[in-house]
Amino acid sequence: MISLITVRNTVRDAKVISFSQLRKHLKCETRWLSALLDELILRGKVEKCDSPPSLACGKHCQNCQTQATDTVYKWCENKIAISLC
């Protein structure tokens, strides 16, 4: 079974990666990978891109080789988290 750290490192190294690329690279079950990505999103390490794959890389092509229905994830740890208490 794949670990959260492995998924984190893979997305971090890729900077931008589609779900299908990640699943193929890690050879992981879809539901488990989705759960791990959701946890990384909650922790603020990964962001799910809402834009089409062709625009997910900052509006320039990175040869993501994604399909229109494939979800794209971006590494975003460098963002500053602000907590409003």
C-alpha positions as CSV (number, residue, x, y, z in Angstrom):
1,M,0.0,0.0,0.0
2,I,1.3,3.4,-0.9
3,S,2.0,6.0,1.8
4,L,1.0,9.6,2.1
5,I,4.7,10.6,2.0
6,T,5.2,8.8,-1.3
7,V,2.2,10.6,-2.8
8,R,3.4,13.9,-1.4
9,N,6.9,13.5,-2.8
10,T,5.6,12.5,-6.2
11,V,3.4,15.5,-6.5
12,R,6.1,17.8,-5.1
13,D,8.7,16.5,-7.6
14,A,6.3,16.8,-10.6
15,K,4.9,20.2,-9.5
16,V,1.8,19.6,-11.7
17,I,0.5,16.1,-12.3
18,S,-2.8,14.5,-13.4
19,F,-4.6,11.9,-11.4
20,S,-4.2,9.3,-14.1
21,Q,-0.4,10.0,-14.4
22,L,-0.1,9.8,-10.6
23,R,-2.1,6.5,-10.5
24,K,-0.1,5.0,-13.3
25,H,3.2,6.0,-11.7
26,L,2.4,4.8,-8.2
27,K,0.4,1.7,-9.3
28,C,-2.2,2.5,-6.7
29,E,-5.9,1.9,-6.2
30,T,-8.1,4.8,-7.2
31,R,-10.0,5.2,-4.0
32,W,-6.9,5.0,-1.8
33,L,-5.0,7.5,-3.9
34,S,-8.1,9.9,-3.8
35,A,-8.1,9.7,0.0
36,L,-4.4,10.5,0.2
37,L,-4.7,13.4,-2.2
38,D,-7.7,14.7,-0.2
39,E,-5.6,14.6,3.0
40,L,-2.8,16.5,1.2
41,I,-5.3,19.1,0.1
42,L,-6.6,19.5,3.7
43,R,-3.0,20.0,4.8
44,G,-2.5,22.7,2.2
45,K,0.3,20.9,0.4
46,V,-1.6,20.1,-2.8
47,E,-4.2,22.0,-4.8
48,K,-6.8,20.5,-7.1
49,C,-7.0,22.5,-10.3
50,D,-10.4,23.6,-11.4
51,S,-9.2,24.9,-14.8
52,P,-9.0,22.6,-17.8
53,P,-5.8,20.5,-18.0
54,S,-4.4,22.7,-20.8
55,L,-4.6,25.7,-18.5
56,A,-3.6,24.1,-15.2
57,C,0.1,24.7,-15.6
58,G,-0.2,28.5,-15.5
59,K,-1.7,28.9,-18.9
60,H,1.2,27.4,-20.8
61,C,1.7,23.8,-21.9
62,Q,3.9,21.5,-19.8
63,N,3.0,18.4,-21.9
64,C,0.8,17.0,-19.1
65,Q,-0.8,14.6,-21.6
66,T,-4.1,14.7,-19.7
67,Q,-7.6,14.2,-21.0
68,A,-10.2,16.8,-20.6
69,T,-11.9,14.8,-17.8
70,D,-8.7,14.1,-15.9
71,T,-8.2,16.0,-12.6
72,V,-4.9,17.9,-12.3
73,Y,-3.1,18.5,-9.0
74,K,-0.5,21.2,-8.2
75,W,2.1,21.3,-5.5
76,C,1.5,24.5,-3.4
77,E,3.5,24.2,-0.2
78,N,5.2,27.5,-0.9
79,K,1.9,29.4,-0.3
80,I,1.5,31.2,3.0
81,A,-1.3,29.9,5.1
82,I,-3.2,32.6,7.1
83,S,-5.3,31.5,10.0
84,L,-8.1,33.8,11.2
85,C,-8.8,33.0,14.8
